[in-house]
Structures are given as structure tokens and as C-alpha cells.
Amino acid sequence: MSENNDEFKAWAEKKWGNKRASTGGGVYFLGFVGAAIFYISSATDFWTGTLGILKAIVWPAFLVFSALSELGG
């Protein structure tokens, strides 16, 4: 099993080099901060604000769900 993994790593290194995409985490973080500000600013009490933080963590799931709902009918 390890031999196949090593072969894949060598192939990927040859094909793409040592490039890594690192912008996804930054974009997600900015989205998290924006969602947290939105949800907390509309909170009426402590527990609604806490729920807002939890919603801000999983905001991409809400986005994908609503997009697929619109596309699927």
C-alpha cells in the first residue's frame, strides 16, 4: 500500500511540482468573520449570538443547500 502511495506522490510531484493552493483558508476565514458579524449583530440575546457563531462556522453548508434547492426546483 505504501509503495502505491509513494508512486502517486512521485507522479504528482512530477506533474504539478510542489505547488499548493493556500488561498482557500483565507477566503473561508473572511467568510466566517463576515457571517459571524452578521449573525451576532442580529442576535437578541446571548444564546442567539452563540447559535450565530455556530452558524458562521458552517455557512458554506447553508450556501450550498440554498443553491442546490434553487437549481433542483
C-alpha positions in Angstrom: 0.0 0.0 0.0 2.8 2.4 0.9 4.5 1.6 -2.4 1.4 2.8 -4.4 1.3 6.0 -2.2 4.9 6.7 -2.9 4.4 6.2 -6.7 1.5 8.6 -6.6 3.4 11.2 -4.7 6.3 10.9 -7.2 3.8 11.2 -10.2 2.0 14.2 -8.6 5.4 15.9 -7.9 6.5 15.4 -11.5 3.1 16.6 -12.9 2.4 19.6 -10.8 5.6 20.3 -8.9 5.4 21.4 -5.3 2.6 23.9 -5.8 -0.1 24.2 -3.1 -3.2 26.2 -3.1 -3.3 28.3 0.1 -6.0 30.9 -0.6 -9.0 28.7 0.3 -8.4 29.1 4.0 -8.1 32.8 3.8 -11.3 33.1 1.8 -13.1 30.8 4.3 -11.8 32.8 7.2 -13.1 36.1 5.7 -16.5 34.4 5.1 -16.5 33.2 8.7 -15.8 36.7 10.0 -18.5 38.2 7.8 -21.1 35.6 8.8 -20.2 35.9 12.5 -20.6 39.7 12.4 -23.9 39.3 10.5 -25.4 36.7 12.9 -24.1 38.4 16.1 -25.4 41.8 15.0 -28.9 40.4 14.6 -28.8 38.4 17.8 -31.3 39.4 20.5 -29.7 37.5 23.4 -26.6 35.5 24.4 -27.9 32.1 23.1 -28.9 33.6 19.8 -25.4 35.0 19.5 -23.9 31.6 20.4 -26.0 30.0 17.7 -24.8 32.7 15.3 -21.2 31.7 15.9 -22.1 28.1 15.2 -23.9 29.1 12.0 -20.9 31.2 11.0 -18.7 28.1 11.2 -20.9 26.1 8.8 -22.1 28.9 6.5 -20.9 27.1 3.3 -23.3 24.3 4.0 -26.2 26.8 4.1 -24.9 28.4 0.9 -24.6 25.1 -1.0 -28.0 23.9 0.3 -29.8 27.0 -0.8 -28.0 27.0 -4.2 -29.0 23.3 -4.8 -32.5 24.0 -3.7 -32.9 26.7 -6.3 -31.3 24.7 -9.0 -33.2 21.5 -8.2 -36.6 23.1 -8.1 
